[in-house]
Amino acid sequence: MHDAKTSAEIGQGPVAVLSKQQRAHATRKQLVDASRDIFARDGFELARLEDIAAAAGKTRGAFYAHFRDKEDVFLAIFEEDMARDQERIRVPLRAATSRQERVEVLVQHLATLLNDRRRMLLNLEFKAYAIRHPHRQKRLVALISAMCLCCADTGIDYLVPELRHEDPAIKRAQAAQFGALVDGLAINRLFDPASLDSERILHQLRAGVGAILDLPASTEANLRVTKKTGGSTKSLSE
């Protein structure tokens, strides 16, 4: 009897722990999904934590058990989107055998992102929020940049030789150029949809992606435009 009881107790332990972990994971996902909806409805800055929690069927306390604030949940959304992007693009990039094919894979991927109105609005609003709050901007830029570098280091740059650089400054510059390309097209398309049809979007993406991939590692010196003051040299990328 003692052995049977012990076995039952031992058997119940891991199941209970696993169930708790699963519930926590499910709650976090519900909060992230609800945040997407509330951010899309109200905008990032006006969105309230109470509304996010209510939309997820949770309490405000449940939100704080998983996230520190709205910035934190946005970063979770950004990280989730990047992971999904990697999975979506990895297979066609592996199949691409030439620079032209790699460019087209990236172009079609970016075109898909541009068609995601909710995602584009959230990204643009978040950047505008960071710009309006300079005391938070440096931290947010650093976190987003770190995520982008981590994304590249997990394999995408090895599938695209033109993105394979050792210097983080070059990787960051290329990530910023991709961001500028997408943001510029997104904001103008959202503002005046008739001015940018699908063909114009693809044309601009092909030109932009091609120019970004043409940036070789040897151009590091051009990325580090310097100013000499008092005999010292400062990089504008620092």
Number of C-alpha atoms within 10 A of each C-alpha: 6 7 8 9 10 11 11 11 11 11 11 11 11 11 11 11 11 11 12 12 12 12 12 15 13 12 19 20 16 18 25 23 16 19 25 20 17 20 23 18 12 12 16 23 13 10 17 15 18 14 17 25 22 14 17 21 14 16 16 14 11 16 23 12 12 17 18 10 11 18 17 13 20 20 17 16 19 18 16 12 12 15 12 11 15 15 11 12 16 14 12 17 20 13 12 16 11 11 14 11 14 22 22 20 19 19 22 15 15 19 18 10 16 21 14 11 13 15 18 19 19 19 17 15 17 20 15 14 16 17 14 11 11 11 10 13 16 12 12 18 14 11 13 14 18 14 16 18 16 12 17 20 13 10 13 19 16 15 20 19 13 17 21 19 17 9 10 12 15 23 21 16 17 17 18 14 16 17 13 13 18 20 18 12 19 25 15 13 18 16 10 10 12 9 11 16 10 11 9 12 19 17 11 17 23 18 13 19 20 19 11 19 17 12 16 14 15 10 11 15 11 8 15 15 12 14 12 9 8 6 7 8 11 13 12 10 12 6
